[in-house]
Amino acid sequence: MSITLVAYPMAFLINPEDAKSEKLRVAADETVTNKTVATQNLKRIRVLTNITYQELSSLMMQLGCPEQRIHVPYFMNTGLKVQWINHGKYMVANLTGNCDSESLQVFGEHFFTELDKVANRNVRLIESSEYFYYQYDTTYQSMPEIYSALKKEGATEIFSTTDDEVVATLNGQSVKYFKESSDKTFTLEVEQKVTILNIGVSGAVQGTNITYGLTNLKIQTNIKPEELRGYLKEANYLFYEADCQTPLKNSNATLNWVLKNGYFTAEFSGSNNAAITKEAEIIFRKLNIAAGRDLRLINDMFTAVYTYTTNYTDKGMLLNTLIEHGAEEIQENGDEVSCKLFGMEMIYYKKDGSNGYTLDVTQVSDKAECEDMINDLNDEYGLNIQEMTYNKIKERLEQENMRLESETVMEDNSIVLTIDV
């Protein structure tokens, strides 16, 4: 018998130190189907989003939907019905419609793809994951029936709640059975969590399952404390003195003014690369006109700090990647790594409680060139981690007395290992 393992360049999403203890499994073991789910009818998909109540109407209107009261369903021309429900700070979408299970999923994906475009971000992204809850009709009328079925299917952590729900873990997924007041039978809800892990991506691909990218932009200015309010007023922007913040007009990005050495630094932050850079360009164009000078010049130099969140976790591999890429003046200080590359100054550091590195880049003369360089580093880091993981997998094979039949490097740089078991 043979099994095939595929090692991808993005294998660094697995901690390299954990690879040596990773158990080898036949691929079919990872795709065991929930029998209950497979034999029942999908009736609703519940999707968590990062959309706030305040922005919902505007986004739906951009999709051609009229403004209406909350909880009133929107009917799309595909036959999809979308009902928005408050869930704390954000909105949850309930997707239904007069269509079969496959069409409901296809139309739902198309709806969110269009919503991502108008929002200019991935609206389903919650921290680093997307959460979907598939709800199915069942024939179960009592909780004992559900308990019995779950035990037969090998479910664990089975218990009931005060709301007469039954929850459990089945094949690595959270499942829940509940009954609405008007229903005779229970509904099964299956949680599907999709983890999205990408690194250092450019604005061109924001809004398509992207977690990591530009998250902060700091621009030093020559604005004195007595000048800021007047320039902002002339440029038609507000200034909240209590928190030194200016509300922006074209996105949910945030602008804080920080006074340093007698001059303000503009600190933009947010979850969307394109939104941050766009807002910075717009406001400084207007402020420069109001001031009659370029407010970003310090000693005839333009200084900005571009901050990127990365998924780099291994310091040794990071250093190796920087050296291979031609970085100069590499210095280490604990977890901090600094260097110069193509005239840009780069500092990698870990924030409190974070396992991954954050990257600050200064002396950026061409932002597109900077992002190309970051993408190249990402690819090289991924390949280096892939090689480490690949070697540890081979070590594991030897420990398990398994024979490697063949290995092939594919066009996408993935490595296919065929193992005789």
TORZA-943883 format. One line per field, with one value per residue (C-alpha): residue number from 1; residue in three letters; x, z, y. Coordinates in nm, 4 decimals, padded with zeros to 6 digits, always signed. Last residue first. Example, Ala and Ser with C-alpha at 12.3 -4.5 7.8 and 13.67 -1.06 7.14 Angstrom:
k = 2|1
r = SER|ALA
u = +01.3670|+01.2300
w = +00.7140|+00.7800
v = -00.1060|-00.4500
END
This chain:
k = 421|420|419|418|417|416|415|414|413|412|411|410|409|408|407|406|405|404|403|402|401|400|399|398|397|396|395|394|393|392|391|390|389|388|387|386|385|384|383|382|381|380|379|378|377|376|375|374|373|372|371|370|369|368|367|366|365|364|363|362|361|360|359|358|357|356|355|354|353|352|351|350|349|348|347|346|345|344|343|342|341|340|339|338|337|336|335|334|333|332|331|330|329|328|327|326|325|324|323|322|321|320|319|318|317|316|315|314|313|312|311|310|309|308|307|306|305|304|303|302|301|300|299|298|297|296|295|294|293|292|291|290|289|288|287|286|285|284|283|282|281|280|279|278|277|276|275|274|273|272|271|270|269|268|267|266|265|264|263|262|261|260|259|258|257|256|255|254|253|252|251|250|249|248|247|246|245|244|243|242|241|240|239|238|237|236|235|234|233|232|231|230|229|228|227|226|225|224|223|222|221|220|219|218|217|216|215|214|213|212|211|210|209|208|207|206|205|204|203|202|201|200|199|198|197|196|195|194|193|192|191|190|189|188|187|186|185|184|183|182|181|180|179|178|177|176|175|174|173|172|171|170|169|168|167|166|165|164|163|162|161|160|159|158|157|156|155|154|153|152|151|150|149|148|147|146|145|144|143|142|141|140|139|138|137|136|135|134|133|132|131|130|129|128|127|126|125|124|123|122|121|120|119|118|117|116|115|114|113|112|111|110|109|108|107|106|105|104|103|102|101|100|99|98|97|96|95|94|93|92|91|90|89|88|87|86|85|84|83|82|81|80|79|78|77|76|75|74|73|72|71|70|69|68|67|66|65|64|63|62|61|60|59|58|57|56|55|54|53|52|51|50|49|48|47|46|45|44|43|42|41|40|39|38|37|36|35|34|33|32|31|30|29|28|27|26|25|24|23|22|21|20|19|18|17|16|15|14|13|12|11|10|9|8|7|6|5|4|3|2|1
r = VAL|ASP|ILE|THR|LEU|VAL|ILE|SER|ASN|ASP|GLU|MET|VAL|THR|GLU|SER|GLU|LEU|ARG|MET|ASN|GLU|GLN|GLU|LEU|ARG|GLU|LYS|ILE|LYS|ASN|TYR|THR|MET|GLU|GLN|ILE|ASN|LEU|GLY|TYR|GLU|ASP|ASN|LEU|ASP|ASN|ILE|MET|ASP|GLU|CYS|GLU|ALA|LYS|ASP|SER|VAL|GLN|THR|VAL|ASP|LEU|THR|TYR|GLY|ASN|SER|GLY|ASP|LYS|LYS|TYR|TYR|ILE|MET|GLU|MET|GLY|PHE|LEU|LYS|CYS|SER|VAL|GLU|ASP|GLY|ASN|GLU|GLN|ILE|GLU|GLU|ALA|GLY|HIS|GLU|ILE|LEU|THR|ASN|LEU|LEU|MET|GLY|LYS|ASP|THR|TYR|ASN|THR|THR|TYR|THR|TYR|VAL|ALA|THR|PHE|MET|ASP|ASN|ILE|LEU|ARG|LEU|ASP|ARG|GLY|ALA|ALA|ILE|ASN|LEU|LYS|ARG|PHE|ILE|ILE|GLU|ALA|GLU|LYS|THR|ILE|ALA|ALA|ASN|ASN|SER|GLY|SER|PHE|GLU|ALA|THR|PHE|TYR|GLY|ASN|LYS|LEU|VAL|TRP|ASN|LEU|THR|ALA|ASN|SER|ASN|LYS|LEU|PRO|THR|GLN|CYS|ASP|ALA|GLU|TYR|PHE|LEU|TYR|ASN|ALA|GLU|LYS|LEU|TYR|GLY|ARG|LEU|GLU|GLU|PRO|LYS|ILE|ASN|THR|GLN|ILE|LYS|LEU|ASN|THR|LEU|GLY|TYR|THR|ILE|ASN|THR|GLY|GLN|VAL|ALA|GLY|SER|VAL|GLY|ILE|ASN|LEU|ILE|THR|VAL|LYS|GLN|GLU|VAL|GLU|LEU|THR|PHE|THR|LYS|ASP|SER|SER|GLU|LYS|PHE|TYR|LYS|VAL|SER|GLN|GLY|ASN|LEU|THR|ALA|VAL|VAL|GLU|ASP|ASP|THR|THR|SER|PHE|ILE|GLU|THR|ALA|GLY|GLU|LYS|LYS|LEU|ALA|SER|TYR|ILE|GLU|PRO|MET|SER|GLN|TYR|THR|THR|ASP|TYR|GLN|TYR|TYR|PHE|TYR|GLU|SER|SER|GLU|ILE|LEU|ARG|VAL|ASN|ARG|ASN|ALA|VAL|LYS|ASP|LEU|GLU|THR|PHE|PHE|HIS|GLU|GLY|PHE|VAL|GLN|LEU|SER|GLU|SER|ASP|CYS|ASN|GLY|THR|LEU|ASN|ALA|VAL|MET|TYR|LYS|GLY|HIS|ASN|ILE|TRP|GLN|VAL|LYS|LEU|GLY|THR|ASN|MET|PHE|TYR|PRO|VAL|HIS|ILE|ARG|GLN|GLU|PRO|CYS|GLY|LEU|GLN|MET|MET|LEU|SER|SER|LEU|GLU|GLN|TYR|THR|ILE|ASN|THR|LEU|VAL|ARG|ILE|ARG|LYS|LEU|ASN|GLN|THR|ALA|VAL|THR|LYS|ASN|THR|VAL|THR|GLU|ASP|ALA|ALA|VAL|ARG|LEU|LYS|GLU|SER|LYS|ALA|ASP|GLU|PRO|ASN|ILE|LEU|PHE|ALA|MET|PRO|TYR|ALA|VAL|LEU|THR|ILE|SER|MET
u = +00.3448|+00.5302|+00.5467|+00.4906|+00.6150|+00.4892|+00.6800|+00.5037|+00.7071|+00.3988|+00.5473|+00.5789|+00.8831|+00.8555|+00.9468|+00.9435|+00.9070|+01.0052|+01.0147|+00.8564|+01.0445|+00.8522|+01.1765|+01.2922|+00.9637|+01.0002|+01.3405|+01.1862|+00.9147|+01.1842|+01.3624|+01.0393|+00.9624|+01.3058|+01.2737|+00.9246|+01.0538|+01.3133|+01.0562|+00.8184|+01.0933|+01.1846|+00.8255|+00.7682|+01.0955|+00.9918|+00.6517|+00.8261|+01.0505|+00.7499|+00.5843|+00.8831|+00.8953|+00.5290|+00.5995|+00.8823|+01.1142|+01.0727|+01.3257|+01.1366|+00.9963|+00.8506|+00.7802|+00.5769|+00.6894|+00.4579|+00.4106|+00.2335|+00.1712|+00.3572|+00.4642|+00.7422|+00.9999|+01.1328|+01.3003|+01.3707|+01.5593|+01.5231|+01.8144|+01.7766|+01.7812|+01.9018|+01.8761|+01.7075|+01.6100|+01.4333|+01.3717|+01.6669|+01.8664|+01.9965|+02.1670|+02.1913|+02.3952|+02.3138|+02.0366|+02.1294|+01.8239|+02.0115|+02.1057|+01.7442|+01.6148|+01.8727|+01.7832|+01.4119|+01.4900|+01.6721|+01.3969|+01.1160|+00.7684|+00.7061|+00.3326|+00.3699|+00.2013|+00.3265|+00.4112|+00.5159|+00.7118|+00.7226|+00.9948|+01.0115|+01.3446|+01.4225|+01.5195|+01.1786|+00.9353|+00.5851|+00.4102|+00.4831|+00.4171|+00.1347|-00.0304|-00.3836|-00.2555|-00.0318|-00.3274|-00.5423|-00.2795|-00.1961|-00.5568|-00.6003|-00.2651|-00.2934|-00.6527|-00.5497|-00.2537|-00.4708|-00.7638|-00.5433|-00.3809|-00.7007|-00.7209|-00.6678|-00.4095|-00.2806|-00.0325|+00.0389|+00.3449|+00.3187|+00.6119|+00.7696|+00.9930|+00.7059|+00.3346|+00.1165|-00.1813|-00.4123|-00.5792|-00.8044|-00.9065|-01.2780|-01.2863|-01.3417|-01.4091|-01.1508|-01.2152|-00.9125|-00.7761|-00.5779|-00.7741|-00.9234|-00.8360|-01.0785|-00.9783|-01.2183|-01.1342|-01.2392|-00.8852|-00.9072|-01.0155|-00.7307|-00.4736|-00.6078|-00.6131|-00.2560|-00.0732|-00.0300|+00.1168|+00.3774|+00.3437|+00.6785|+00.5481|+00.6496|+00.4278|+00.3379|+00.1490|-00.0065|-00.1725|-00.0097|-00.0710|-00.1969|-00.5345|-00.6394|-00.9327|-00.9974|-01.0671|-00.7120|-00.5466|-00.4226|-00.3328|-00.0205|+00.0330|+00.2764|+00.1623|-00.1276|-00.3057|-00.6818|-00.8281|-01.1647|-01.3982|-01.6986|-01.9591|-02.2396|-02.5974|-02.8546|-03.2218|-03.4543|-03.8040|-04.1540|-04.0557|-04.2529|-04.0594|-03.7197|-03.5402|-03.1678|-02.8938|-02.5352|-02.2144|-01.8540|-01.6176|-01.3172|-01.4935|-01.7850|-01.7685|-02.0948|-02.3852|-02.7457|-02.9871|-03.2722|-03.2043|-03.0499|-02.7817|-02.7216|-02.3916|-02.1752|-01.8001|-01.7259|-01.8911|-01.8152|-02.0958|-02.2861|-02.2567|-02.4037|-02.6997|-02.7864|-02.7616|-02.9805|-03.2527|-03.2424|-03.2952|-03.6282|-03.7896|-03.5059|-03.6014|-03.3339|-03.3255|-02.9771|-02.8030|-02.4522|-02.2642|-01.9738|-01.6838|-01.3880|-01.0537|-00.7571|-00.9194|-01.2791|-01.2659|-01.6022|-01.6005|-01.2797|-01.1939|-01.2707|-01.6304|-01.7639|-01.5456|-01.5955|-01.9743|-01.9429|-01.7506|-01.9990|-02.2938|-02.1080|-02.0305|-02.3965|-02.5108|-02.2814|-02.3745|-02.7476|-02.7053|-02.5475|-02.8169|-03.1085|-03.2904|-03.5787|-03.3583|-03.1682|-02.8599|-02.8474|-02.5879|-02.4449|-02.3683|-02.1033|-02.0741|-02.2773|-02.4503|-02.7170|-02.9027|-02.8973|-03.1291|-03.0154|-03.2492|-03.0867|-03.3103|-03.0293|-03.1900|-03.1251|-03.4059|-03.3005|-03.4616|-03.6024|-03.3936|-03.2896|-03.5189|-03.4698|-03.2428|-03.2824|-03.0450|-02.8296|-02.5055|-02.3896|-02.7141|-02.6113|-02.2798|-02.4454|-02.7092|-02.4494|-02.2071|-02.3599|-02.4594|-02.0964|-01.9602|-01.6928|-01.8938|-02.0232|-02.2088|-02.5219|-02.6124|-02.9710|-03.1806|-02.9298|-03.1168|-03.0027|-02.8039|-02.4556|-02.4940|-02.5839|-02.3026|-02.0391|-01.7922|-01.4452|-01.2116|-00.8943|-00.8748|-00.8835|-00.5443|-00.3786|-00.2218|+00.1342|+00.1522|+00.3289|+00.6060|+00.8890|+00.6693|+00.6169|+00.9519|+00.8714|+00.5497|+00.3016|+00.2014|+00.5581|+00.4221|+00.3392|+00.5867|+00.3662|+00.4557|+00.2219|+00.1996|+00.1005|+00.0136|+00.1194|+00.0000
w = +00.4063|+00.0884|+00.0652|-00.2345|-00.1691|-00.3824|-00.3380|-00.4140|-00.6177|-00.8258|-01.1252|-00.9224|-00.7462|-00.7406|-00.4754|-00.5044|-00.3117|+00.0311|+00.2646|+00.6105|+00.9167|+01.1418|+01.2521|+00.8910|+00.7896|+01.0670|+00.9370|+00.5926|+00.7454|+00.9190|+00.5870|+00.4193|+00.7070|+00.6743|+00.2949|+00.3210|+00.5724|+00.3190|+00.0376|+00.2469|+00.3410|-00.0269|-00.1325|+00.1481|+00.0714|-00.2927|-00.1833|+00.0439|-00.2441|-00.4721|-00.1919|-00.1706|-00.5486|-00.5445|-00.2598|-00.4459|-00.2435|+00.0831|+00.3386|+00.6144|+00.6561|+00.9825|+00.9917|+01.2571|+01.3418|+01.4409|+01.7848|+01.9278|+02.3005|+02.3187|+01.9706|+01.7912|+01.5843|+01.2295|+01.1375|+00.7769|+00.6305|+00.2547|+00.0214|-00.1638|+00.1683|+00.4993|+00.8194|+01.1586|+01.3579|+01.6949|+01.8962|+02.1226|+01.9534|+01.6188|+01.3470|+00.9707|+00.8078|+00.4590|+00.3078|-00.0057|-00.0420|+00.0885|+00.4009|+00.4575|+00.4149|+00.6590|+00.9149|+00.8821|+00.9077|+01.2328|+01.3696|+01.3035|+01.3373|+01.0107|+00.9625|+00.8759|+00.9806|+00.7798|+00.8992|+00.6508|+00.8204|+00.6278|+00.5849|+00.2933|+00.2941|+00.2450|+00.6132|+00.7007|+00.4094|+00.4708|+00.5007|+00.1381|+00.1234|+00.0648|+00.3918|+00.2554|-00.0672|+00.1342|+00.3575|+00.0580|-00.0993|+00.2476|+00.3081|-00.0221|-00.0319|+00.3280|+00.2725|-00.0363|+00.1422|+00.4319|+00.2179|-00.0161|+00.2665|+00.4538|+00.8198|+00.9694|+01.0903|+00.9903|+01.2152|+01.1168|+01.3028|+01.4468|+01.5249|+01.8471|+01.9145|+01.8665|+01.8747|+01.7617|+01.5319|+01.4941|+01.1674|+01.1527|+00.8459|+00.8129|+00.4602|+00.2441|+00.4877|+00.7635|+01.1187|+01.2597|+01.5995|+01.8722|+02.1438|+02.3275|+02.0477|+01.7957|+01.4653|+01.1728|+00.8031|+00.5391|+00.4061|+00.5566|+00.8886|+00.8795|+00.8098|+01.0954|+01.3468|+01.2645|+01.2759|+01.6485|+01.7207|+01.4405|+01.1164|+00.9684|+00.9178|+00.9880|+00.8181|+00.9964|+00.8055|+00.9831|+00.8825|+00.5482|+00.4784|+00.6496|+00.6511|+00.2891|+00.1709|-00.1391|-00.0124|-00.0668|-00.3804|-00.5353|-00.1939|-00.1773|+00.0370|+00.3253|+00.4451|+00.3933|+00.6514|+00.6235|+00.8605|+00.7491|+01.0328|+00.9449|+01.2159|+01.1625|+01.2633|+01.2744|+01.2978|+01.5227|+01.4252|+01.4939|+01.4330|+01.5341|+01.8558|+01.6934|+01.7647|+01.8130|+01.7275|+01.7388|+01.5739|+01.6282|+01.3796|+01.4362|+01.3015|+01.5385|+01.8420|+02.0314|+02.1122|+02.1968|+02.2451|+02.4947|+02.5773|+02.9123|+02.7150|+02.6316|+02.6211|+02.3864|+02.4197|+02.1638|+01.8480|+01.7302|+01.4755|+01.6954|+01.9892|+01.7809|+01.6703|+02.0266|+02.1638|+01.8799|+01.9387|+02.3132|+02.2319|+02.0593|+01.7225|+01.4871|+01.1184|+01.0243|+00.8340|+00.7915|+00.9035|+00.7833|+01.0080|+00.8428|+01.0212|+00.8422|+01.0178|+01.0952|+01.3086|+01.1835|+00.8030|+00.6358|+00.5017|+00.3042|+00.2103|-00.0437|+00.0832|-00.2738|-00.3871|-00.0768|-00.1214|-00.4771|-00.3576|-00.0720|-00.3112|-00.5414|-00.2457|-00.1418|-00.4972|-00.5141|-00.1644|-00.2235|-00.5676|-00.4173|-00.1528|-00.3932|-00.4540|-00.3109|-00.0894|+00.2391|+00.3631|+00.7173|+00.7413|+01.0792|+01.1587|+01.3897|+01.7281|+01.9125|+01.6652|+01.4889|+01.2206|+00.8412|+00.6201|+00.2720|+00.0337|-00.2780|-00.5840|-00.8154|-00.8442|-00.4727|-00.2162|+00.0921|+00.4156|+00.6773|+00.9948|+00.9935|+00.8106|+00.4441|+00.1961|-00.1597|-00.2980|-00.6021|-00.4699|-00.3759|-00.1790|+00.0201|+00.1157|+00.2201|+00.4258|+00.6131|+00.7081|+01.0407|+01.1420|+01.1279|+00.8811|+01.0235|+00.9196|+01.0581|+00.8062|+00.8716|+00.5895|+00.5729|+00.4532|+00.3679|+00.3315|+00.5121|+00.4152|+00.4011|+00.7277|+00.9277|+00.7708|+00.8578|+00.5834|+00.6601|+00.4574|+00.6656|+00.6903|+00.3120|+00.3021|+00.4905|+00.8030|+00.9187|+01.2687|+01.3177|+01.5764|+01.3481|+01.2023|+01.5392|+01.5315|+01.1852|+01.3131|+01.0381|+00.8325|+00.7082|+00.4647|+00.2267|-00.0258|-00.0304|+00.0874|-00.0627|+00.0903|-00.1066|+00.0394|-00.0796|+00.0000
v = +00.1710|+00.2635|+00.6422|+00.8686|+01.2233|+01.5115|+01.8381|+02.1669|+02.4142|+02.5175|+02.3324|+02.0091|+01.8660|+01.4867|+01.2305|+00.8529|+00.5261|+00.6582|+00.3578|+00.3677|+00.2470|+00.4900|+00.6594|+00.6752|+00.8369|+01.0923|+01.1957|+01.2394|+01.4586|+01.6628|+01.7175|+01.8328|+02.0693|+02.2314|+02.2522|+02.4001|+02.6527|+02.7660|+02.7720|+02.9811|+03.2259|+03.2639|+03.3258|+03.5761|+03.7531|+03.7895|+03.9262|+04.1762|+04.2889|+04.3350|+04.5338|+04.7688|+04.8108|+04.9113|+05.1537|+05.3300|+05.5549|+05.3648|+05.4877|+05.3028|+04.9495|+04.8158|+04.4402|+04.2548|+03.9018|+03.6171|+03.4627|+03.7656|+03.8099|+04.1400|+04.2506|+04.0687|+04.2558|+04.2792|+04.6089|+04.7068|+05.0022|+05.0384|+05.1074|+04.7771|+04.5909|+04.7265|+04.5243|+04.4897|+04.1795|+04.2009|+03.8835|+03.9600|+04.2338|+04.1145|+04.3182|+04.2725|+04.5499|+04.4215|+04.2072|+04.0116|+03.7877|+03.4826|+03.6787|+03.7887|+03.4320|+03.2898|+03.5542|+03.4716|+03.0996|+03.1567|+03.3805|+03.1289|+03.2807|+03.4628|+03.5131|+03.8794|+04.2032|+04.4975|+04.8488|+05.1172|+05.3981|+05.7250|+05.9853|+06.2304|+06.4137|+06.7848|+06.8140|+06.6674|+06.6914|+06.5527|+06.8904|+06.9728|+07.3462|+07.5933|+07.4932|+07.4447|+07.2853|+07.0528|+06.9625|+06.8665|+06.6390|+06.5121|+06.4058|+06.2219|+06.0390|+05.9177|+05.7987|+05.6007|+05.4421|+05.3246|+05.2080|+05.0043|+04.8097|+04.7276|+04.6341|+04.9783|+05.2251|+05.5690|+05.7507|+06.1111|+06.2381|+06.5880|+06.8168|+06.9509|+06.6518|+06.4084|+06.4918|+06.2019|+06.2662|+05.9667|+05.8666|+05.5590|+05.3554|+05.2786|+05.4178|+05.7269|+06.0102|+06.0008|+06.1188|+06.3053|+06.2024|+06.3759|+06.1866|+06.4828|+06.7280|+06.5851|+06.7448|+06.7749|+06.7845|+07.0400|+07.1085|+07.4578|+07.3051|+07.0534|+07.3264|+07.5387|+07.2516|+07.1477|+07.4792|+07.5587|+07.2153|+07.2455|+07.0490|+06.9398|+06.5866|+06.2286|+05.9733|+05.6496|+05.3800|+05.0841|+04.7563|+04.6742|+04.3080|+03.9968|+03.8343|+03.8078|+03.6000|+03.8088|+04.1604|+04.2804|+04.1455|+04.4671|+04.6054|+04.3936|+04.0869|+04.0618|+03.7216|+03.4853|+03.2690|+03.2250|+02.9652|+02.8339|+02.7366|+02.5239|+02.4908|+02.2396|+02.3221|+02.0418|+02.1398|+01.9418|+01.8338|+01.9677|+02.3284|+02.6391|+02.7043|+02.6520|+02.3258|+02.2895|+02.0406|+02.1643|+02.0512|+02.1594|+01.9973|+01.7686|+01.4601|+01.5234|+01.7510|+01.7889|+02.0180|+01.9288|+02.2174|+02.2275|+02.5952|+02.4952|+02.3131|+01.9475|+01.7614|+01.5564|+01.6138|+01.3402|+01.2067|+00.8538|+00.8214|+00.5742|+00.8159|+01.0998|+00.8886|+00.7821|+01.1349|+01.2667|+01.0086|+01.0817|+01.4567|+01.4011|+01.4752|+01.3827|+01.3880|+01.6401|+01.9706|+02.1134|+02.4334|+02.5177|+02.7602|+02.9435|+03.1125|+03.2748|+03.2913|+03.5155|+03.7889|+03.7485|+03.7698|+03.7436|+04.1017|+04.0420|+04.3979|+04.6696|+04.6944|+04.7102|+04.4207|+04.2074|+04.2379|+04.1078|+03.8025|+03.7662|+03.7392|+03.4979|+03.2700|+03.2719|+03.1987|+02.8951|+02.7720|+02.8046|+02.6490|+02.3366|+02.2972|+02.3354|+02.6616|+02.8631|+03.0743|+03.1024|+03.2892|+03.4267|+03.7036|+03.8059|+04.1699|+04.3141|+04.4861|+04.2243|+03.9947|+04.1968|+04.0002|+04.0451|+03.8409|+03.7459|+03.5620|+03.4133|+03.3837|+03.4957|+03.8421|+03.8998|+03.9284|+04.1247|+04.0086|+04.2514|+04.2037|+04.5728|+04.8130|+04.8957|+05.0710|+04.9459|+04.6794|+04.7570|+04.6077|+04.9574|+04.9862|+04.6780|+04.8396|+05.1677|+04.9891|+04.7791|+05.0567|+05.1635|+04.8079|+04.7006|+04.4458|+04.2112|+03.9068|+03.5749|+03.3597|+03.1502|+02.9125|+02.7873|+02.4917|+02.2187|+01.8911|+01.5785|+01.2702|+01.4208|+01.6086|+01.2977|+01.1005|+01.3615|+01.2838|+01.1519|+01.3712|+01.3698|+00.9903|+00.9701|+01.1407|+00.8543|+00.9940|+01.0533|+01.2002|+01.5331|+01.4922|+01.6059|+01.8811|+02.0498|+02.2285|+02.3609|+02.5268|+02.4538|+02.7585|+02.7281|+02.4691|+02.7549|+02.6105|+02.2993|+01.9491|+01.6863|+01.3397|+01.0317|+00.6941|+00.3518|+00.0000
END
